[in-house]
Amino acid sequence: MTASHPQGGPHSGLAAVSTALLAMSRRLEVRDVLRTIVVSARELLDAEYAALGVPDDHGGFAQFVVDGISAEQWRSIGPLPRQHGILAAMLHEDGPERLADVRQDPRFEGWPSAHPEMSDFLGMPVRDGEETLAALFLANKRGTPHGGGFTDEDQELLSLLAQHAAIALTNARLYERSRELTIAEERSRLAHELHDAVSQKLFSLRLTAQAAAALVDRDPGRAKDELQQVAVLAAEAADELRAAVTELRPAALDDDGLVATLRTHVQVLDRAHTARVTFTCDGVRALPAAQEEALLRVAQEALHNALRHSDADHVEVTLTRTPAGGAVLAVTDSGKGFDPGTVRRAGRHLGLVSMRDRAAGAGGRLTVHSAPGRGTTIEMEVPGG
């Protein structure tokens, strides 16, 4: 990618800043915002290296995001910088720090063996009022005569970027807290359903076992039939429990990605329900974290509706890549369907309001196709990153 050089004239510099700010504002996940800030800063100021450190509660870094260093090289460098050196010192500075050669600063304590060599340095805190949310670091200004280093204009641009980065990072944190509350509500709902479903099965199980005990002496044949029913009810209760516990367990999106997580979820539901549940995927690649989260949650809600309320014997989940690099999720059931004209009344019952909110929050859209006796398709499209 070609970096936008801020010294290519006021229009090119303004366009580069606008692009950087827009990129940050489009992200909802904290990890995506952090990555976008670092990449935008390095490209905007045409630096060889960029990093962003998020403070922990002990004077060091809880997270450290880098750009310009390969993943292999980053692993070789070793653990995060802690409570020493100019990087950690930047967490306590109120303003920028610009050095012609960071190696000459008295706070400099050397590099790990695998660390790249750096000279000119520009650091900037990302602050929200009195709180330091993060610190931005840039090193090795490119495209300038030897020893030229970062300029006053670079410092002004980075200051502007840091101000907007604080807004984007604060918004992302608020979004994640809101999402955690939503997930907690969903887990509470699932726990309630687990209690109801399993309680009903266990109540039937107890009555059937009591009937079998009463019949064992005077009608062994009927008692045997009742005991067979006990086995069926016990298996159904186990299936209900397994399915609900699976839904209560947080999805492993960070570790496995959307496709693998969704495939596993569908496989478990297929085993736990009498309806056939299938999943197919066509060329979908990794998407921004907020979009993967939204697609998974909408799929789970749509599957819940289909398996609990539609009387379907087959539910099909498909995930398809769009030409622009986004994705389309479709959950189609063969159930009883409903009149789209009543969708406003059915919306809250079927969770369509929350699904539409999730789709909109991820920059996508949700559509519903249904008719009485002809099943239902919930379709969600996201544009990709």
LUMFISE-211255 format. One record per residue (C-alpha): residue in one letter; x, z, y; residue number from 0. Coordinates in steps of 0.5 Angstrom, whole numbers. Last residue first. Layout:
% residues N
('a'; (X; Z; Y); NUM)
...
//
This chain:
% residues 385
('g'; (-27; 12; -9); 384)
('g'; (-33; 9; -14); 383)
('p'; (-40; 7; -11); 382)
('v'; (-45; 11; -15); 381)
('e'; (-51; 9; -18); 380)
('m'; (-56; 13; -22); 379)
('e'; (-62; 11; -26); 378)
('i'; (-67; 15; -30); 377)
('t'; (-71; 11; -35); 376)
('t'; (-78; 13; -37); 375)
('g'; (-82; 11; -43); 374)
('r'; (-87; 6; -44); 373)
('g'; (-94; 10; -46); 372)
('p'; (-95; 11; -38); 371)
('a'; (-90; 8; -34); 370)
('s'; (-83; 9; -32); 369)
('h'; (-77; 7; -28); 368)
('v'; (-74; 12; -23); 367)
('t'; (-68; 11; -18); 366)
('l'; (-62; 15; -16); 365)
('r'; (-57; 13; -10); 364)
('g'; (-50; 14; -9); 363)
('g'; (-46; 18; -4); 362)
('a'; (-44; 24; -8); 361)
('g'; (-49; 28; -4); 360)
('a'; (-54; 23; -5); 359)
('a'; (-54; 23; -12); 358)
('r'; (-54; 30; -13); 357)
('d'; (-60; 31; -8); 356)
('r'; (-64; 25; -12); 355)
('m'; (-62; 30; -18); 354)
('s'; (-65; 36; -15); 353)
('v'; (-71; 32; -13); 352)
('l'; (-72; 29; -20); 351)
('g'; (-72; 36; -23); 350)
('l'; (-78; 34; -28); 349)
('h'; (-83; 39; -25); 348)
('r'; (-81; 38; -18); 347)
('g'; (-82; 31; -18); 346)
('a'; (-88; 30; -22); 345)
('r'; (-92; 31; -16); 344)
('r'; (-88; 26; -12); 343)
('v'; (-87; 22; -18); 342)
('t'; (-95; 21; -18); 341)
('g'; (-95; 13; -17); 340)
('p'; (-89; 12; -22); 339)
('d'; (-94; 14; -27); 338)
('f'; (-91; 17; -33); 337)
('g'; (-87; 16; -39); 336)
('k'; (-90; 18; -46); 335)
('g'; (-83; 17; -49); 334)
('s'; (-78; 12; -51); 333)
('d'; (-72; 15; -47); 332)
('t'; (-67; 12; -42); 331)
('v'; (-62; 15; -39); 330)
('a'; (-58; 10; -34); 329)
('l'; (-51; 12; -31); 328)
('v'; (-48; 6; -26); 327)
('a'; (-41; 6; -24); 326)
('g'; (-37; 4; -18); 325)
('g'; (-31; 0; -19); 324)
('a'; (-34; -6; -14); 323)
('p'; (-36; -10; -20); 322)
('t'; (-40; -4; -23); 321)
('r'; (-38; 0; -29); 320)
('t'; (-43; 2; -34); 319)
('l'; (-45; 9; -37); 318)
('t'; (-51; 9; -42); 317)
('v'; (-55; 14; -45); 316)
('e'; (-60; 13; -50); 315)
('v'; (-66; 17; -52); 314)
('h'; (-70; 16; -58); 313)
('d'; (-76; 19; -61); 312)
('a'; (-79; 21; -55); 311)
('d'; (-84; 27; -54); 310)
('s'; (-83; 26; -46); 309)
('h'; (-82; 34; -45); 308)
('r'; (-76; 37; -48); 307)
('l'; (-72; 32; -50); 306)
('a'; (-73; 27; -44); 305)
('n'; (-73; 32; -39); 304)
('h'; (-66; 36; -41); 303)
('l'; (-63; 29; -42); 302)
('a'; (-65; 27; -35); 301)
('e'; (-62; 34; -33); 300)
('q'; (-56; 33; -37); 299)
('a'; (-55; 26; -34); 298)
('v'; (-56; 28; -27); 297)
('r'; (-51; 34; -28); 296)
('l'; (-45; 29; -31); 295)
('l'; (-46; 24; -26); 294)
('a'; (-46; 29; -20); 293)
('e'; (-39; 32; -23); 292)
('e'; (-36; 25; -24); 291)
('q'; (-38; 23; -17); 290)
('a'; (-35; 30; -14); 289)
('a'; (-29; 29; -18); 288)
('p'; (-28; 22; -15); 287)
('l'; (-28; 17; -21); 286)
('a'; (-24; 15; -27); 285)
('r'; (-25; 9; -30); 284)
('v'; (-32; 6; -33); 283)
('g'; (-31; 0; -38); 282)
('d'; (-37; 0; -41); 281)
('c'; (-40; 6; -44); 280)
('t'; (-45; 8; -50); 279)
('f'; (-48; 14; -51); 278)
('t'; (-54; 16; -57); 277)
('v'; (-59; 21; -58); 276)
('r'; (-64; 20; -64); 275)
('a'; (-70; 25; -63); 274)
('t'; (-70; 31; -68); 273)
('h'; (-65; 35; -64); 272)
('a'; (-59; 39; -65); 271)
('r'; (-55; 34; -68); 270)
('d'; (-56; 29; -62); 269)
('l'; (-55; 34; -57); 268)
('v'; (-48; 36; -59); 267)
('q'; (-46; 28; -59); 266)
('v'; (-49; 27; -52); 265)
('h'; (-45; 33; -50); 264)
('t'; (-39; 30; -53); 263)
('r'; (-40; 23; -50); 262)
('l'; (-41; 26; -43); 261)
('t'; (-35; 30; -43); 260)
('a'; (-31; 24; -46); 259)
('v'; (-33; 19; -41); 258)
('l'; (-33; 24; -35); 257)
('g'; (-26; 27; -35); 256)
('d'; (-23; 31; -41); 255)
('d'; (-19; 36; -38); 254)
('d'; (-22; 37; -31); 253)
('l'; (-29; 35; -33); 252)
('a'; (-29; 40; -39); 251)
('a'; (-36; 42; -38); 250)
('p'; (-38; 49; -37); 249)
('r'; (-41; 53; -43); 248)
('l'; (-49; 54; -41); 247)
('e'; (-51; 47; -44); 246)
('t'; (-47; 48; -50); 245)
('v'; (-50; 55; -51); 244)
('a'; (-57; 52; -50); 243)
('a'; (-56; 47; -56); 242)
('r'; (-53; 52; -61); 241)
('l'; (-58; 57; -60); 240)
('e'; (-64; 51; -61); 239)
('d'; (-60; 49; -67); 238)
('a'; (-60; 56; -70); 237)
('a'; (-67; 57; -68); 236)
('e'; (-69; 50; -72); 235)
('a'; (-65; 52; -78); 234)
('a'; (-68; 59; -78); 233)
('l'; (-75; 56; -78); 232)
('v'; (-73; 51; -84); 231)
('a'; (-70; 56; -88); 230)
('v'; (-77; 61; -87); 229)
('q'; (-81; 55; -88); 228)
('q'; (-78; 55; -95); 227)
('l'; (-79; 62; -96); 226)
('e'; (-87; 60; -94); 225)
('d'; (-87; 55; -100); 224)
('k'; (-84; 60; -105); 223)
('a'; (-89; 65; -103); 222)
('r'; (-94; 60; -104); 221)
('g'; (-91; 59; -111); 220)
('p'; (-90; 66; -113); 219)
('d'; (-98; 68; -111); 218)
('r'; (-100; 75; -113); 217)
('d'; (-93; 79; -113); 216)
('v'; (-89; 74; -108); 215)
('l'; (-95; 73; -103); 214)
('a'; (-94; 79; -98); 213)
('a'; (-86; 78; -98); 212)
('a'; (-88; 71; -96); 211)
('a'; (-93; 73; -91); 210)
('q'; (-88; 77; -88); 209)
('a'; (-82; 72; -88); 208)
('t'; (-87; 67; -84); 207)
('l'; (-89; 72; -79); 206)
('r'; (-81; 74; -78); 205)
('l'; (-79; 67; -77); 204)
('s'; (-85; 65; -73); 203)
('f'; (-82; 70; -68); 202)
('l'; (-75; 68; -69); 201)
('k'; (-77; 61; -67); 200)
('q'; (-81; 63; -61); 199)
('s'; (-75; 68; -59); 198)
('v'; (-70; 62; -59); 197)
('a'; (-74; 58; -55); 196)
('d'; (-76; 63; -50); 195)
('h'; (-69; 66; -49); 194)
('l'; (-65; 59; -49); 193)
('e'; (-70; 57; -44); 192)
('h'; (-69; 63; -39); 191)
('a'; (-61; 62; -41); 190)
('l'; (-62; 55; -39); 189)
('r'; (-65; 57; -32); 188)
('s'; (-60; 62; -31); 187)
('r'; (-55; 57; -32); 186)
('e'; (-58; 52; -27); 185)
('e'; (-58; 57; -22); 184)
('a'; (-51; 59; -23); 183)
('i'; (-49; 51; -22); 182)
('t'; (-53; 51; -16); 181)
('l'; (-49; 57; -13); 180)
('e'; (-43; 54; -15); 179)
('r'; (-45; 48; -12); 178)
('s'; (-46; 51; -5); 177)
('r'; (-39; 54; -6); 176)
('e'; (-36; 48; -7); 175)
('y'; (-40; 45; -1); 174)
('l'; (-37; 50; 3); 173)
('r'; (-30; 49; 1); 172)
('a'; (-31; 42; 2); 171)
('n'; (-33; 43; 9); 170)
('t'; (-28; 48; 11); 169)
('l'; (-23; 42; 8); 168)
('a'; (-26; 37; 12); 167)
('i'; (-26; 41; 19); 166)
('a'; (-19; 43; 18); 165)
('a'; (-16; 36; 16); 164)
('h'; (-20; 34; 23); 163)
('q'; (-15; 39; 27); 162)
('a'; (-9; 37; 22); 161)
('l'; (-10; 30; 23); 160)
('l'; (-10; 31; 31); 159)
('s'; (-4; 35; 30); 158)
('l'; (0; 30; 26); 157)
('l'; (-2; 24; 31); 156)
('e'; (1; 29; 37); 155)
('q'; (7; 30; 33); 154)
('d'; (8; 23; 31); 153)
('e'; (8; 21; 38); 152)
('d'; (13; 26; 40); 151)
('t'; (17; 23; 35); 150)
('f'; (20; 24; 28); 149)
('g'; (27; 22; 26); 148)
('g'; (32; 18; 30); 147)
('g'; (38; 20; 25); 146)
('h'; (39; 13; 23); 145)
('p'; (35; 8; 27); 144)
('t'; (27; 8; 26); 143)
('g'; (23; 5; 20); 142)
('r'; (22; 11; 16); 141)
('k'; (22; 18; 18); 140)
('n'; (25; 23; 12); 139)
('a'; (20; 29; 11); 138)
('l'; (13; 31; 13); 137)
('f'; (10; 38; 11); 136)
('l'; (3; 40; 12); 135)
('a'; (1; 47; 12); 134)
('a'; (-6; 50; 9); 133)
('l'; (-12; 54; 11); 132)
('t'; (-9; 58; 16); 131)
('e'; (-14; 63; 19); 130)
('e'; (-14; 65; 26); 129)
('g'; (-19; 59; 28); 128)
('d'; (-19; 54; 23); 127)
('r'; (-12; 52; 22); 126)
('v'; (-8; 47; 19); 125)
('p'; (-1; 48; 20); 124)
('m'; (4; 43; 22); 123)
('g'; (11; 41; 19); 122)
('l'; (16; 35; 21); 121)
('f'; (22; 34; 18); 120)
('d'; (29; 30; 19); 119)
('s'; (33; 31; 13); 118)
('m'; (31; 31; 6); 117)
('e'; (35; 30; -1); 116)
('p'; (30; 29; -7); 115)
('h'; (29; 35; -11); 114)
('a'; (32; 35; -18); 113)
('s'; (37; 40; -18); 112)
('p'; (32; 45; -14); 111)
('w'; (34; 45; -6); 110)
('g'; (37; 49; -2); 109)
('e'; (36; 56; 2); 108)
('f'; (34; 53; 9); 107)
('r'; (32; 59; 14); 106)
('p'; (38; 58; 18); 105)
('d'; (36; 50; 19); 104)
('q'; (42; 45; 18); 103)
('r'; (38; 43; 12); 102)
('v'; (32; 41; 16); 101)
('d'; (35; 36; 20); 100)
('a'; (33; 33; 26); 99)
('l'; (27; 39; 26); 98)
('r'; (20; 39; 28); 97)
('e'; (16; 45; 27); 96)
('p'; (9; 45; 29); 95)
('g'; (4; 51; 32); 94)
('d'; (2; 58; 30); 93)
('e'; (7; 59; 25); 92)
('h'; (6; 64; 19); 91)
('l'; (5; 59; 13); 90)
('m'; (10; 55; 16); 89)
('a'; (15; 60; 14); 88)
('a'; (13; 59; 6); 87)
('l'; (16; 52; 8); 86)
('i'; (22; 54; 12); 85)
('g'; (25; 58; 6); 84)
('h'; (22; 64; 2); 83)
('q'; (16; 67; 0); 82)
('r'; (14; 62; -6); 81)
('p'; (16; 55; -7); 80)
('l'; (12; 52; -13); 79)
('p'; (15; 52; -20); 78)
('g'; (20; 47; -22); 77)
('i'; (23; 40; -19); 76)
('s'; (23; 37; -26); 75)
('r'; (15; 37; -26); 74)
('w'; (15; 34; -19); 73)
('q'; (20; 28; -22); 72)
('e'; (16; 26; -27); 71)
('a'; (10; 26; -23); 70)
('s'; (13; 22; -18); 69)
('i'; (15; 24; -11); 68)
('g'; (12; 20; -5); 67)
('d'; (6; 25; -4); 66)
('v'; (6; 32; -6); 65)
('v'; (0; 37; -7); 64)
('f'; (2; 45; -7); 63)
('q'; (-3; 50; -9); 62)
('a'; (-3; 58; -9); 61)
('f'; (3; 58; -4); 60)
('g'; (7; 64; -2); 59)
('g'; (5; 70; 2); 58)
('h'; (2; 74; -3); 57)
('d'; (-6; 72; -2); 56)
('d'; (-5; 65; -4); 55)
('p'; (-3; 60; 2); 54)
('v'; (-5; 52; 1); 53)
('g'; (1; 48; 1); 52)
('l'; (1; 40; 3); 51)
('a'; (7; 35; 2); 50)
('a'; (9; 29; 5); 49)
('y'; (15; 25; 3); 48)
('e'; (18; 18; 6); 47)
('a'; (14; 18; 12); 46)
('d'; (11; 13; 16); 45)
('l'; (7; 17; 20); 44)
('l'; (0; 15; 18); 43)
('e'; (2; 13; 11); 42)
('r'; (5; 20; 10); 41)
('a'; (-1; 24; 13); 40)
('s'; (-6; 20; 10); 39)
('v'; (-3; 21; 3); 38)
('v'; (-3; 29; 4); 37)
('i'; (-10; 29; 7); 36)
('t'; (-13; 25; 2); 35)
('r'; (-10; 29; -4); 34)
('l'; (-12; 36; 0); 33)
('v'; (-19; 33; 1); 32)
('d'; (-20; 31; -7); 31)
('r'; (-18; 38; -9); 30)
('v'; (-23; 41; -5); 29)
('e'; (-28; 36; -7); 28)
('l'; (-33; 33; -2); 27)
('r'; (-29; 27; 0); 26)
('r'; (-32; 22; 5); 25)
('s'; (-29; 26; 11); 24)
('m'; (-22; 25; 9); 23)
('a'; (-22; 18; 9); 22)
('l'; (-26; 17; 15); 21)
('l'; (-20; 21; 19); 20)
('a'; (-15; 17; 16); 19)
('t'; (-18; 10; 17); 18)
('s'; (-19; 12; 25); 17)
('v'; (-12; 15; 25); 16)
('a'; (-10; 8; 23); 15)
('a'; (-14; 4; 27); 14)
('l'; (-12; 8; 33); 13)
('g'; (-5; 7; 32); 12)
('s'; (-6; -1; 31); 11)
('h'; (-10; -1; 37); 10)
('p'; (-5; 3; 41); 9)
('g'; (1; -1; 39); 8)
('g'; (5; -2; 33); 7)
('q'; (8; 5; 34); 6)
('p'; (3; 9; 29); 5)
('h'; (5; 5; 23); 4)
('s'; (0; 3; 18); 3)
('a'; (3; 4; 12); 2)
('t'; (3; -2; 7); 1)
('m'; (0; 0; 0); 0)
//
